[in-house]
């Protein structure tokens, strides 16, 4: 079976994706290594507890469908574009409520808490384009590149997080969602969130590196 372990990872982690995003929205993918030429991705239009390993679509980084009983996510162009441009092993895309609120407000997430360094020093907002288009994929890649981040909100859409593996991508999706909620609740209370300086963030990064994180 092509990319059997990656397809199993998609099936295994699909329930966590379902818990993050409403209905059948959102998607995730797992690549064959950080520079492989193909990836396994969630199928489109089905509940995330209703497919098996054989059903999971396999797609090349050039966008060609290679295997799987079900049709791949409509966001294949986004996943493929990120994999072509970035050395990452997994991608998670959600419409999780707090992150999507940031996206709807076109509000980048500043460094209000040290855990933001899991994805960078801020979370930018990628410009809107219709879902499933090459244009949207380019906006997402550009936003992450310009912010030197591994995550971005997508204007009037949701959140995209990349990482070396699916476990880290999902963990960092939870980090961003939690920080987005913290930021918006602080603002809703009429308070202005204080942000950490670059120097403070660099200290956090050094400590993380010393712990092997």
C-alpha positions as CSV (number, residue, x, y, z in Angstrom):
1,X,0.0,0.0,0.0
2,X,1.3,3.5,-0.9
3,X,2.1,5.6,2.2
4,X,0.5,3.1,4.5
5,X,1.8,4.6,7.8
6,X,0.8,8.1,6.7
7,X,-2.7,7.0,5.8
8,X,-3.0,5.2,9.1
9,X,-1.9,8.5,10.8
10,X,-4.7,10.3,9.0
11,X,-7.3,7.8,10.2
12,X,-5.9,7.9,13.7
13,X,-5.9,11.7,14.1
14,X,-9.0,12.5,12.2
15,X,-11.2,12.4,15.4
16,X,-9.0,15.1,16.9
17,X,-9.4,17.2,13.8
18,X,-13.2,16.7,14.1
19,X,-13.1,17.9,17.7
20,X,-11.4,21.1,16.6
21,X,-13.5,22.1,13.7
22,X,-17.3,22.1,13.1
23,X,-19.1,19.6,10.9
24,X,-17.0,18.2,8.0
25,X,-14.9,21.3,7.7
26,X,-11.1,21.4,8.0
27,X,-8.6,18.8,6.8
28,X,-5.2,17.4,7.6
29,X,-2.4,15.7,5.7
30,X,0.8,13.7,6.4
31,X,3.7,13.6,4.0
32,X,6.2,10.9,3.4
33,X,9.0,12.6,5.3
34,X,9.8,16.3,5.4
35,X,10.7,16.4,1.7
36,X,8.8,13.5,0.2
37,X,6.9,13.8,-3.1
38,X,3.5,12.6,-1.9
39,X,1.1,12.9,1.1
40,X,-1.9,11.3,2.6
41,X,-4.9,13.7,3.1
42,X,-8.4,13.5,4.6
43,X,-11.1,12.7,2.1
44,X,-13.7,15.3,1.2
45,X,-17.3,15.5,2.3
46,X,-17.4,12.6,4.8
47,X,-17.6,12.4,8.6
48,X,-14.1,12.0,10.0
49,X,-15.0,8.7,11.7
50,X,-16.4,7.1,8.6
51,X,-13.3,6.1,6.6
52,X,-10.7,3.4,6.7
53,X,-7.0,3.3,5.7
54,X,-7.7,2.1,2.2
55,X,-10.1,5.1,1.7
56,X,-7.5,7.7,2.5
57,X,-6.4,9.6,-0.7
58,X,-2.7,9.8,-1.6
59,X,-1.7,12.9,-3.6
60,X,1.6,14.0,-5.1
61,X,3.1,17.3,-4.2
62,X,2.3,18.3,-7.8
63,X,-1.4,17.7,-7.0
64,X,-1.9,14.5,-8.9
65,X,-4.0,11.8,-7.3
66,X,-2.2,8.5,-6.8
67,X,-4.3,6.2,-4.6
68,X,-7.2,5.9,-2.2
69,X,-10.9,4.9,-2.6
70,X,-12.3,8.4,-1.7
71,X,-11.8,11.8,-3.3
72,X,-9.2,14.0,-1.6
73,X,-10.0,17.2,0.3
74,X,-10.9,20.3,-1.8
75,X,-7.9,22.0,-0.2
76,X,-5.3,19.8,-1.9
77,X,-3.9,22.8,-3.8
78,X,-3.1,24.4,-0.4
79,X,-1.5,21.3,1.0
80,X,0.5,20.6,-2.2
81,X,1.7,24.2,-2.4
82,X,2.9,24.2,1.2
83,X,4.8,20.9,0.7
84,X,6.4,22.2,-2.5
85,X,7.7,25.3,-0.7
86,X,8.3,24.1,2.9
87,X,10.2,21.3,4.5
88,X,7.3,20.1,6.7
89,X,5.8,16.7,7.3
90,X,2.2,17.5,8.2
91,X,-0.4,20.2,7.8
92,X,-3.6,20.9,9.8
93,X,-6.4,23.2,8.6
94,X,-9.3,24.0,10.9
95,X,-12.3,26.4,11.2
96,X,-11.8,26.3,15.0
97,X,-13.9,29.1,16.5
98,X,-11.4,31.3,18.3
99,X,-8.9,31.2,15.5
100,X,-11.6,31.8,12.9
101,X,-12.8,34.8,14.9
102,X,-9.3,36.2,14.5
103,X,-9.4,35.4,10.8
104,X,-12.8,37.1,10.4
105,X,-11.5,40.2,12.3
106,X,-8.4,40.1,10.1
107,X,-6.5,40.3,13.4
108,X,-2.9,38.9,13.7
109,X,-2.1,37.2,17.0
110,X,0.7,39.1,18.7
111,X,3.1,37.5,21.3
112,X,0.9,37.7,24.3
113,X,2.2,34.4,25.8
114,X,5.5,32.6,25.5
115,X,4.0,29.5,24.0
116,X,3.5,31.4,20.7
117,X,7.1,30.5,19.9
118,X,5.8,27.0,19.1
119,X,4.7,28.5,15.7
120,X,6.8,31.7,15.5
121,X,6.7,35.2,17.1
122,X,3.3,36.0,15.8
123,X,0.5,34.4,13.8
124,X,-0.2,36.5,10.6
125,X,-3.4,36.6,8.5
126,X,-3.3,35.4,4.9
127,X,-5.3,37.3,2.4
128,X,-8.7,35.9,1.4
129,X,-9.2,33.8,-1.8
130,X,-11.8,31.2,-2.6
131,X,-11.1,27.9,-0.9
132,X,-9.5,25.1,-2.9
133,X,-7.7,27.5,-5.2
134,X,-4.0,28.0,-6.1
135,X,-4.4,31.7,-5.3
136,X,-5.4,30.8,-1.7
137,X,-2.5,28.4,-1.4
138,X,-0.1,31.2,-2.5
139,X,-1.5,33.6,0.0
140,X,-1.0,31.1,2.8
141,X,2.5,30.3,1.9
142,X,3.4,34.0,1.5
143,X,1.9,34.9,4.9
144,X,3.9,32.3,6.8
145,X,7.1,33.1,4.9
146,X,6.9,36.8,5.6
147,X,6.1,36.3,9.3
148,X,8.7,33.5,9.6
149,X,5.9,31.4,11.2
150,X,4.6,27.9,10.8
151,X,1.0,28.9,11.2
152,X,-1.4,31.5,9.8
153,X,-5.0,32.6,10.1
154,X,-6.7,32.8,6.7
155,X,-8.9,35.8,6.2
156,X,-12.7,35.0,6.7
157,X,-11.8,31.3,6.7
158,X,-9.8,29.6,9.5
159,X,-6.4,28.5,10.6
160,X,-3.5,26.6,9.0
161,X,-0.6,25.0,11.0
162,X,2.4,23.2,9.7
163,X,5.0,21.0,11.6
164,X,7.5,18.2,11.2
165,X,4.8,15.6,12.1
166,X,1.1,15.3,12.6
167,X,1.3,15.1,16.4
168,X,3.2,18.4,16.6
169,X,0.9,20.1,14.0
170,X,-2.2,19.2,16.1
171,X,-0.6,20.2,19.4
172,X,0.4,23.6,17.9
173,X,-3.1,24.0,16.5
174,X,-4.4,23.7,20.1
175,X,-1.8,26.2,21.2
176,X,-2.9,28.8,18.6
177,X,-6.6,28.2,19.3
178,X,-6.0,28.6,23.1
179,X,-3.9,31.8,22.6
180,X,-6.5,33.2,20.2
181,X,-9.2,32.7,22.9
182,X,-7.0,34.3,25.5
183,X,-6.4,37.3,23.3
184,X,-10.0,37.8,22.4
185,X,-11.3,37.3,25.9
186,X,-8.8,39.8,27.3
187,X,-9.9,42.3,24.6
188,X,-13.6,41.6,25.4
189,X,-12.9,42.4,29.0
190,X,-11.9,45.9,27.9
191,X,-8.2,45.2,28.6
192,X,-5.2,45.7,26.3
193,X,-3.1,42.6,26.1
194,X,0.6,43.2,26.8
195,X,3.0,41.6,24.4
196,X,6.5,40.0,24.9
197,X,9.5,41.7,23.3
198,X,11.7,40.0,20.7
199,X,14.4,39.7,23.4
200,X,12.0,37.9,25.7
201,X,10.9,35.6,23.0
202,X,14.5,34.8,22.0
203,X,15.1,33.8,25.7
204,X,12.2,31.4,25.5
205,X,13.5,29.9,22.3
206,X,16.9,29.3,23.8
207,X,15.3,27.6,26.8
208,X,13.2,25.4,24.6
209,X,16.2,24.4,22.6
210,X,18.1,23.5,25.7
211,X,15.3,21.2,26.7
212,X,15.3,19.6,23.2
213,X,11.9,21.0,22.3
